[in-house]
Amino acid sequence: MSQFGHLYSQYYDLLYQDKDYIGEVEYIDGLIKTHKGEALTLLDLGCGTGKHAELFCDAGYNVHGIDLSTDMLEIAEKRRSGKENRLSFSHSNIQELELNQKFDVVISLFHVMSYQNSNQELIQAFQVAKNHLTEDGVFIFDFWYGPAVLTDLPMTRIKRLENDLINVTRVAEPILHPLQNLVDVHYDVFIQNKTNAEIIEKKELHKMRYFFDTELDLICEHIGFEVLDKFKWMNSDSPSLDSWNVVWILKNSI
């Protein structure tokens, strides 16, 4: 495990401690019940440290999560205690995933699809989701919504957090590339050890793609997905210019 990979996976949950994981799982569970009905198995594409996956397991699903980060998966594995037969994880790039198993539901949350920067990556990710769905299964994913991003332009943001062991300061500086529908988010991360006051600094680049309805509609038609619904994230309202985060519910139709 690399030094920063270890640190990142350790402070990841601290960084997002204000994220309403329970509410998000309840929201997605409601979408599943509305658009799919009974569902027993769930695949989580880009599961990170497995917090969503664990909560879906607690809600009654048999869950498998995959992620590209071995550091994140090391933490996720610890969540399996007491639920080893209903919760599992594996390491994979989304585009290369072949589990030879079908699921009632495939989810991809926390903007994982927006990390699929190229058309080829995005189409293959959709194809992988479809390949792992039952005949009438549903694919639910959230993403950065293009009309809102271009209305409320990205800006520099600073986030500060701490726990008993570390202080964390994260500076996010975005660069918009409108012709590519991309935002380069440059992160400067400062982690201070409270015991010895040592500070570690690392830089990250997250390339985030924002999407428009017409391009996603075209991909869905190409892959064989029926668009069942579109909402603002954690909402029942239709997508609009005031919400960067949008969720789509697709049905495996062919």
N, C-alpha and C positions, 0 to 999 in steps of 0.2 A: 504494500500500500504506500503510495507516494505521500510525502509530508503534507502537501497541500490537499491532496485527495482525502487524506485522513481527517485533516482539519475541516475541510468543507463538509464532509459527511457528518462530522460531529456537531458543527454549528448550524447545519441545514435546518433542523427542526427549530432551533432557537431563532433563526432568521425569519422563519414563517410561523412563529408561535401565535401570531394573531390571525392566522388563517383558520377559517371555520371548517375544519375537516368533517366534523360530525354533521353540520348543516349541509355541507356539500354532498355527503353520502346520502343523507335523507332526501335531498333534492333529486339526485340522480336515481335513487331507488323509486321515487315517485314517477319519474319519467319512464322508467322501465315498466312499472306496473300499468301505467296509462297506455303505453305504446306497444308493449310486448305481452303483458299479462304475466303468467307464471314463468319464472326463470330460475334455474338452479345453478348454472355454471357461468362464470364471468372471467374474462381475460382482460388484464390491465396492461396496456401498452405504454411503457415509460413510467413504471411504478415508483421510481425513486426509492425512498427509504421504506416504502410499503405501508404508509399510514392509511391511505385510502383502502388499499387491499385488505388490511387487517379489519377495518371497520365494515367493509362489505362482507367479510367472512363472519363477523359478529352478527350481521343482519340476516345471515342464513344462506349465503351463497358459498359455493365451492369456487375458490379463487386461485388463479395462477397469474403472477405478475412477472413481467420481463423488463429489464433495463440494461443500458449499455455500461453503466458505472458499477464496477465491482465493489467500490467503496460503499455506495448506497446499498447494494444488495447485501453486504455484510451486516448492515444494520437491520435491513428487512428480514433477514433470516432469524434474527432474535425475536421477531414478532410471531413466529410459528409455534412457540412453546404452548403446548396444550391444545393446539389445533393443527397438528402436523398432517392429518388426513384430509383437511379441508383448505389448507393454505400452503401454497408453494411458490417458489421463485426460480427463475433461471436467467442466465446472462445471454443477451442477444442484441444485435442491431435489429431494429424493426423490419427493415427491408429484407433481411435474411432469415426471418423467423419461419420455421417449419416444425410445428409441434405434432403434426399428424393427429390433431384432436379438434373437435368442434365444440363451440361454446354458444350458449343462448344469447349472451351479451358480450360485446367487446367495447371497452371504454378506453379513452385516451384523454387525460385531464391535465390541467395546469399548463395549457398551451403547447403540449408536446407536438401537435401537428404544425404549429408555427415554426418549430425547429426544422421542419422539412422544407428546406429553402428552395430547392429546384423542383421543376415540374416532374422530373423523373422520380425524385425521392417521394414526392407527395402521392403520385399515382401508384407507386409500388407500395407505399404504406396503406393506402386504401385497399389495394388488391390483397395484401396480407390480412387485413381485417376481414375482408370478405371470405378469404380462404379458410378462416378459422371460425366462421359463423355457421350455425345450423340454418336450415332452409329458410326459416322465417325469423332468423335472429336479427338483433338491432345493434347498430354501431353508434355510439354516443361520444362526441368529442367537442372540446371547446377550442377557441382560437382568437387571435387578434382580428378584429373586424375592420376592414379597410376604410369604409366611409367614415367611421368614428375616428380612426387614427389620423386621417387627413383633415378632419375637422378640429380635433383637439390634439394638436401636434405634440410629439414627444418632447420632454424637457428634463433637465438635470434634476435628480432626486437624491437625497441623503437619508439613510436609515441607520439608526443607532439602537443597539440592543445589548443586554448583558444578562449573565446569570452568575452563579457563585464562583465560576472559574475564569470566565473570559468577558472582556468587553469587545464588541464588534461594531465597526463603522463601515458602512458600504456606500460608496459614491457611484451612482449610475449616470453616465453621460451618453446620450443617444446621438447617433448620426443617421439621418433619414436619407434613404436612396429611393426616391419615388418612382424612378423608371424600372426598378427591379422589385418594387413592392416589399422592400426590406428595411429594417431598422437595425443598425449595428449598435448594440448596447455595450459600452465599455464600462466594466466594473473595476473599481479600485477597492480592495477589501483589506481592512486593517484589523488584525486580531491581537488583542493585548492579553497576555497571561497575567492574571491578578496576583499570582503568587510572587513572581519575580519582576513584573512590569515589562517583560520582554514583549516587543511588538513585531509581528510578522506581517509583511505586506505582500499581497499577490494581486495580479491583474488577470481579468477574464474578459473574453469577448463572446457575447451571445448574439448570434445573428438570427433575428426574428422576422418571419414573413407574415404579412397581413394579407387577408383574403377578401375577395368579393363574391357575391352570390353567383354571378354568371359563370365564373371559372369553376367554382365548386359544383354547380349544377351540371356543367359539362363533364367533369370528371365522374360524378355520380352516374350520369347516363352512360358513360363509356365503360365503367366498371360493372354496373348492374345494381346500383343502389336506388331505392325509392326514398325521396326526401319526405319524411313524415311530419317534421315540424322544425321551427327555428325560433329561438328565444334569446333574450338577454340572459346572461348568466345569473343563476339563482333567482329567476324571475319567470313570470308567465306572459310578459309583454313581448311584442315583436321586436327584432333588432332595430336600432335607431342610431342617430348620430351622437348620442350622449353615452354610449356604452362601448368601450373597446372590446369587452369580453362577451362572446356570443357562443351559444351551444346549438349544435345541430343533432337531430335524431334521424338516423337512416335505417332503412329496412333492406335486408338481403332479398332482392326481388327476382333474381334470375338464377 
